[in-house]
């Protein structure tokens, strides 16, 4: 981190960097207000309590503010200043945060016209970067009086700047993707005119365009193998494991692996011979960035690639590269989304008096990420007596990152509602959640079971009081093995205007050794399987494993219901047996 005493750089060497200016131009963000950038400026103002906050993008001759809070006129009207009024240029030239407690005393900026004319005294700026490392500008917090910035404030500023940088990168990525699509379309148009095998080319494009994973790409290439023409293998090699002869930029053909000038060593010839090969070619695969890998074509007879076949090979490489890049991007997006959801599912409490375990299984569908959740926490005793355990399992409507985000809000608000009213029934907690969502305009709807478990003194039993908002019925297995579903339920949450009656609480006493399973509809709503059969399978898994404890039940459920078409959440709780 730079402060005003450690800065030393030549501004012109960085501010006029061609790559940086190209990224700024591609973004198209100028003096005009941008809603997304305004939100980041508002977050800085609200969370750091500063009078002025800016999303400042530093061009070669000025800085512009697509996001701005609190800047005085005439600068607020212009939404830009020359570099003579810019602290943010120093963040760009160093690539590091700049923190100034009193600009009037700092040699770096005391003569800056932002200090003199605008009244900038306290300043903290964090770099805004693209995915190529260019510093595009600064997210800055400004005070009109001296300010000693705390580590917490600087961490908050850094976090918001990271979010803002991610938004800028996403916008640039969309532009890159559009350029890539335009490039692909241009290649398509050229090939339709130049190639005599247009129908075959279209078939290749269609199959690869449907690929959503690296395995899909490999299977697609397998489908193009044609032993009748001598082509016996089409294999993708990612760049980390590319063959020795494969080049970065051009097609490499070995017309006869047995020829003295084949450039293959003895081991390479032997390995190819064992695969039935007599000739081999390597096509480089490029996406929008670095080399991705190669396609290896293997024939069972000596052959060179004819001139009219080379455009076809180039087209195959182009489509395969795009499919492979898309598959990698999709997988990265899936990983990020699932990490987000998993991060919002906190670990279960340990000292509850119950045996608790839970699992979350993501959907088999590639890009589906949903709003399924589980939760358990100890609620301190209120006016009514001792502590109790609150558990919930639910499913927010939707299968995307937005649903997962809303799920995190719902789960947290449900906890807060229960904590604020420890004596209230689960139905009141759920009603409080609905009121909070309506008050804060959170688009939350879905199904849920909320239950409170309280030990019955001196008996070893636990009383469970629950409310069900349109959720699959919890499964109860008694100590002697008798099973039952708690089928009482009300309507889904999130639709208070449609409610015709208040939510109802239900109560059951759980005997020592009893097992309760709360789960989401990913288990029962599999479209290709009968729902009753799924319930039977659930009962069977729990019955076979409950004697080994809740964790064993969860592991067995995970093995049985993995790779469903919807997310699966299961929470298992067991009352300790009488002899425990």
WOVEN-V786077 format. One record per run of one state. SS is the DSSP state (hx for helix, st for strand, lp for the rest). FROM is the first residue (numbers start at 1). LEN is the number of residues. If there is no record, write none. Layout:
BEGIN
SS:FROM:LEN
SS:FROM:LEN
END
This chain:
BEGIN
lp:1:1
st:2:2
lp:4:7
hx:11:5
lp:16:2
hx:18:10
lp:28:7
hx:35:14
lp:49:3
st:52:7
lp:59:3
st:62:8
lp:70:5
hx:75:4
lp:79:1
st:80:3
hx:83:3
lp:86:2
hx:88:7
lp:95:3
st:98:3
lp:101:2
hx:103:3
lp:106:7
hx:113:6
lp:119:3
st:122:8
lp:130:5
st:135:9
lp:144:7
hx:151:44
lp:195:3
hx:198:12
lp:210:4
hx:214:10
lp:224:2
st:226:1
hx:227:3
lp:230:1
st:231:8
hx:239:3
lp:242:10
st:252:3
lp:255:11
hx:266:9
lp:275:4
st:279:8
lp:287:4
st:291:9
lp:300:7
hx:307:37
lp:344:10
st:354:8
lp:362:9
st:371:9
lp:380:8
st:388:9
lp:397:4
hx:401:20
lp:421:5
hx:426:14
lp:440:6
st:446:10
lp:456:6
st:462:8
lp:470:4
st:474:4
lp:478:5
st:483:4
lp:487:3
st:490:1
lp:491:2
st:493:1
lp:494:2
hx:496:3
lp:499:7
st:506:5
lp:511:4
st:515:5
lp:520:11
hx:531:18
lp:549:1
hx:550:12
lp:562:6
st:568:8
lp:576:5
END
